Amino acid sequence: MEVFWWIVIVLCFIGGLAGIVLPILPSVALVWVGVLLYHFFLGSQALGWLTWGTMIFFTAVILVVDQLSNVVVVKRYGASKLSTLASLVGAFIGIFVFPPFGVVLVPFVLVFILELLQNRPLDKAFNIAFGTIIAFVGSTLAKALMQLIMMGAFFADIVWLT
């Protein structure tokens, strides 16, 4: 039965990493599910402050980074409020329109069109729309690193501290 739980835990971690680029998967929640499965079914005493502290801290950071990165970066590139909102809505729509590339392409196209409709020069509209790609890549790399740290703390607690 232990092998079964380890397979499920590893699948949760893999799903968590996949969820970084496929927003329909709850990436951080899947990492938590994996850790909680271990805690409740394999080793309730094995996980210490390293795992729990890392999980709580980086979950909070990921939630903030996920919500603010797109808005901050797109605004920094000079986007209007409407385009900033469109970048968020476009990322959600992109999940379904052209997965997994739609998460990047749909916000880019929406912001580009909205900026052109607001009489921005072509090059400025393109630069602002390009900001959506920069935001996505930056946010994705940050979330991947933080989730790997969360998983690393989990495995460190199991291997070295038990």
QUIJOCOR-V327229 format. One record per backbone hydrogen bond with DSSP energy under -0.5 kcal/mol. NH is the residue of the N-H (numbers start at 1). CO is the residue of the C=O. If there is no record, write none. Layout:
NH_CO + NH_CO
This chain:
5_1 + 6_2 + 7_3 + 8_4 + 9_5 + 10_6 + 11_7 + 12_8 + 13_9 + 14_10 + 15_11 + 16_12 + 17_13 + 18_14 + 19_15 + 20_17 + 21_17 + 21_18 + 22_18 + 23_21 + 25_22 + 27_25 + 30_26 + 31_27 + 32_28 + 33_29 + 34_30 + 35_31 + 36_32 + 37_33 + 38_34 + 39_35 + 40_36 + 41_37 + 42_38 + 43_38 + 46_43 + 47_43 + 52_48 + 53_49 + 54_50 + 55_51 + 56_52 + 57_53 + 58_54 + 59_55 + 60_56 + 61_57 + 62_58 + 63_59 + 64_60 + 65_61 + 66_62 + 67_63 + 68_64 + 69_65 + 71_67 + 72_68 + 73_69 + 74_70 + 75_71 + 76_72 + 77_73 + 78_75 + 79_74 + 84_80 + 85_81 + 86_82 + 87_83 + 88_84 + 89_85 + 90_86 + 91_87 + 92_88 + 93_89 + 94_90 + 95_91 + 95_92 + 96_92 + 96_93 + 97_93 + 98_94 + 102_98 + 103_100 + 104_101 + 105_101 + 106_102 + 107_102 + 108_104 + 109_105 + 110_106 + 111_107 + 112_108 + 113_109 + 114_110 + 115_111 + 116_112 + 117_113 + 118_114 + 119_116 + 120_115 + 125_121 + 126_122 + 127_123 + 128_124 + 129_125 + 130_126 + 131_127 + 132_128 + 132_129 + 133_129 + 133_130 + 134_130 + 135_131 + 136_132 + 137_133 + 138_134 + 139_135 + 140_136 + 141_137 + 142_138 + 143_139 + 144_140 + 145_141 + 146_142 + 147_143 + 148_144 + 149_145 + 150_146 + 151_147 + 152_148 + 153_149 + 154_150 + 155_151 + 156_152 + 157_153 + 158_154 + 159_155 + 160_156 + 161_156
